Amino acid sequence: MLRLPRFALERPRTVAEAVALLADPDREALLVAGGTDLLPNMKHGLFEPDVLVSLEDVDELRAVEVDADGWLSIGAMTTLADVAADERVVARAPALAQAVSLISGPQLRTMGTLGGNVMLDTRCQWYNQTYFWRKSLGFCLKKDGTVCHVVAGGRKCVAAASNDSAPALMSLSALVDVEGPEGRRTLPVDDLWLADGIWNKKLGKGEVLVRVRVPPQAAGHRGAYGKLRDRGSIDFPLLGVAARLDVGDDGAVADADLVAVALAARPVRVRGARERLVGARPGEASFREAVEAVADEAHRRLTPLENVPGDAEYRAAMVPVYVRRTLLAAAEGAGPVHHL
């Protein structure tokens, strides 16, 4: 039986109180939102904080709102189930609603939160194991060791960003609001990430993710999310792809974006997608030709590593498949892509 280590639990009622607890130099503190990822990791000995700071009682972090300018605001403690089912999210950010609907299983989506998924720790098949298992291999760069089991001789951790919400938010040009000891600040979600598997967020000690904000999308906005995983529920992505298409009044793509996750320590934008897709018309040969070109480009540029479970060659072969299917699903206004 895997047991939790001993820890104290604090239940602040405001973000400011949570920030103060996290910034305490005398205690190692970690935030806990839904706890669906942190608590198993603690049982595996990956984290042993002195105190957990629960955000359960911070009511201001739960609201989903649309302001007068059309911005969609989602509090960090909004559950994944609520985000996926909210009609405002579905209408304004379909790729996000789809991505969140595919995270884990129904029970965990009722506990897990959007903020928790955005802030999800990077994952690696050599890291997300029990202490006994990791010790037998001499640990790794990300925890307690000096060896990378993914890249021979590697000196930089390549544990993979595995948060399904991240590529969808990037495709939507979302912003994140964070609060810390120096006050509140806002940054584009693109700027949140670092290419470092040990800690891939640009947040300092004591900073708390408060909310995610999605700007109004174009009138012809269409989005979709595709997720490759071993089982139809529960599993983290072996590959995730978020697509955005903005279709103009003339029926042609006016703007586009494509972002992938579970390949590297940060989500990866597929370069060249916009240039190839703009001007193509969904439903016509020009669009299918553009989609095939984007899929081929992604296949050449996006190279899966042996950092998450699943054969890397198989995952590489699935890159163009999921790029193609997700773009077509976005164009058709179809639901999420999560099976072959």
NORMOCOR-V334084 format. One record per run of one state. SS is the DSSP state (hx for helix, st for strand, lp for the rest). FROM is the first residue (numbers start at 1). LEN is the number of residues. Records with the same first field share a line. If there is no record, write none. Layout:
SS->FROM-LEN / FROM-LEN
//
This chain:
lp->1-7 / 11-4 / 23-6 / 33-5 / 44-7 / 55-4 / 62-2 / 67-5 / 76-3 / 86-1 / 93-1 / 102-4 / 110-3 / 119-4 / 124-7 / 137-3 / 141-2 / 145-15 / 161-3 / 172-3 / 181-2 / 194-7 / 202-6 / 215-6 / 229-10 / 248-5 / 262-6 / 270-3 / 278-7 / 302-10 / 333-4 / 338-3
st->8-3 / 29-4 / 51-4 / 64-3 / 72-4 / 79-1 / 113-1 / 123-1 / 140-1 / 143-2 / 160-1 / 175-6 / 183-6 / 193-1 / 201-1 / 208-7 / 221-8 / 239-9 / 253-9 / 268-2 / 337-1
hx->15-8 / 38-6 / 59-3 / 80-6 / 87-6 / 94-8 / 106-4 / 114-5 / 131-6 / 164-8 / 189-4 / 273-5 / 285-17 / 312-21
//
